[in-house]
Amino acid sequence: MRKQILLLSTFTLLFSGVVKAQKADSIRAKAIYGFTHIKDTTQRDKASSEEMVLLLGTRTSAYLSMDKIQFDLQRKKDIEEQIKNSVPGKMSINIKPSTKSLTYDEFYQYPLEKKIIIKKKLFNDYLVEEALPEINWNISSDTSTISGLKCQKATAHFKGRDYTAWFCPDLPFQSGPWKLNGLPGLILEAQDLKKEVVFKFMGFENVHNTTAIKEEAESAIGGITVSGKVNISGMSSADLLNSPTFYLPKGSIKTTQKEFNKLLEAMKKDPDGFINASLAGQGRAVSGQKTVNKSKFITETLNNPIELPEVK
């Protein structure tokens, strides 16, 4: 009981910091990347790979996982089907984990404001604001052509790794995948010296306020309501792809990395209690007997994070 009260108190505090809308910036283009990461150095032949998208505007960029969007859409359909076929008053929901590694964090860069906001998913959506990293790039005279686009080489030490990046001066965006930024042109490709973290360019297109994917695309799961529908927590990644403008996920909870880490530990120790506290913190409750399969909370080996500690 005491644990539940502490969890609920934490959620009540966090919900007082629900994020307000940012000033809208039009989405002008999108770039697609193949992201590869060797997360486990004992199994270098089993690197995780993922398709990512970088949405680009005049003052904003957003980097998110296309693979996760598709996984969330399928998971939502699966859960709604289970609810539809469940026995009234007794519901058992089996939330299957992804069969592949997915990037759950989303990165919103605001270069003019020198900040980056990272959306993290832990049943609810949380937003962690940080200063936009200032990367000390060394721009070379070396050039190359990537998918018909003339690029220039730049190198830098960033977050414990030595990166080589290729940027395109003809595409006047100072953003790049993940937290990479600060070059006079869109970063098309980047990789660290050991090729453990690789961002490979897969395509670019201008956006003219058209629908990028089917209208049926919806968001990640936020919980289960008594009506039998999946309740959406905040704005979805798919919704952002369909939007003509940038905006942060509605209803997301503003927090700090330190507080988020505490929630992560609480979830690992008591998944059921964490979910109940999350629902109570939103003023929501689920009637009847309902259980959630804990297989959702499977963790993977990660001895080689994308951000490494600096060697002194």
Phi, psi and omega in degrees: 000315180299321179298318180296319180297318179296317178297315181297321178298319179297315180293322178298317177298314183293323182291344175288349180251033178299133189284136176273161184294143175272162175295130188291141175231134183290141173277116186257334183201167174218143177240142180251137181231149167262118183255125178236135183217123173275099184275332182241108184289349176275352178224067184294340179276000181239054178292144175280144179226148188202148174265127183240158176232141176243112177273137189234134175226185180291321185241358189217153167218155179222129183242121184211168186269122174289324180296322180293322178302312180295322178296316181296321179298315180291320180296320179299315179297318180298317182292318180296326178292321178295320179296317181299323184263007183280160177281130180305132178085351179216112185232130176239115183256123178259105180264106183278136177285162177293146178278355178227161179290135181233150175269114182269335180285146173237142188241119179250111181264138176232082186302319182294328179267358178054046179218159174227136178246125182252121176272125180243143183251124176210072189072304170261172175265131179239144179243125179245121181262135177226164172290138177296124183301136174265110184262127182275081183284142171251105184276126182264166175274354180294139179232162178203164177245125180240116181052040178082001181255128180285127185234161179236149185270144174215147179230154179194155171262125185211128177052045174084004182228154175262116185253145166246128182234153174238122182241156183248106180299336181284348175250098192283057175241133183266016180258178176197182179294153178060232180260004182292137183193176169092011176256153182282058180156158182298133176282113182272320180218153177200147175204152177277170186302322182272359182059036176270336176232117185227130173245110184251128182292133181237346179166161180214141174208146174283150180246128181243052179056035177256160180287122185282325179221176185302148181296339181289347180299128181229193195258181176294162184280133177250346181159184180242132178257162182292342180287348180092008177255152176284124182274125185276128179261102178079179178287142183273162175296319180296322177299321179295321177298328180276346186279145175282347182227160175280145165197149181288152180307124180294138178080003179291156185257122179280128181212184177250163179298323180297314180292323179296320178299323178296318179295321179299318178294321179296320179296319181295323182284323185213080182303315182296315179296324179296315180296316180298319178293325178297314179295316180296324179295337178265002183075025181246152177215157179242121181274159180082177181269116182225137178233153179238130179294125185284359179297344177300332190262026176294137179251160180243161179290128179220088177255005182220068181297159180298328176258119181255150175293145179288134178277122182266000000 
